[in-house]
Amino acid sequence: METKMKTCFICHKKLKPSESSHTLMCAKNNNINLNKDELKFEQIKHQTTKLLLTYEIIYKLYVEENYIYSQFKNEFSITSKQLDFIIKHLNITKRNRDLSYSIRQNNYEKTVFDNYGVKSMNSLRFVQDKKEETFLRKYGVKNIFQIGRAHV
C-alpha cells in the first residue's frame, strides 16, 4: 500500500516524515499568527480531503453515530493520535472506557448477526468444534476447564 506524502498547508511543499516542524517554521516565515495547536489542526484538515473537520461533523460521527477509531481510519485516513487531537481541539468529550467497550461490543454483535445470524461466534457449531479440536491437540481435554482435573 502506497503512503500518500503529506504537503504543507501553507507552502504546499511535499514533506518528509522527518520534517515534523516544517509547518511551525513555515507559519513563522509567512507571518501566520496561529498557535501550535491551530497549525496542527489546519495541517490535519489539509491532509484529510475526504472529511471536513468541523465541530458539527466530528460531533455527529463520533457522538451521535458512535463511530469508532477504526472507522475514522478506514474511511478518512485519520490516525488514532490525530483523532485524539481533533476531539480535544474541538472540545468534544472523549468517551469513557465503558462506553467505548459497549459501542465495540454492539458493533461486534451486529456484524456477527448480519454475517452468521447469531449474537456470538461461540454459538456456532464449527467454532465449538474448532475449540474442542484445539484443546484436545494442545491439552488432551475437550474443554479448557477440564485441564485442572486432567493434570492433577
Secondary structure as UniProt FT lines:
FT   STRAND          6..7
FT   TURN            9..11
FT   STRAND          14..15
FT   TURN            17..18
FT   TURN            20..21
FT   HELIX           22..29
FT   TURN            30..31
FT   HELIX           36..47
FT   TURN            49..50
FT   HELIX           55..59
FT   HELIX           60..64
FT   HELIX           69..76
FT   HELIX           80..89
FT   TURN            90..91
FT   HELIX           97..116
FT   HELIX           121..123
FT   HELIX           125..139
FT   HELIX           144..146
FT   HELIX           147..150
//
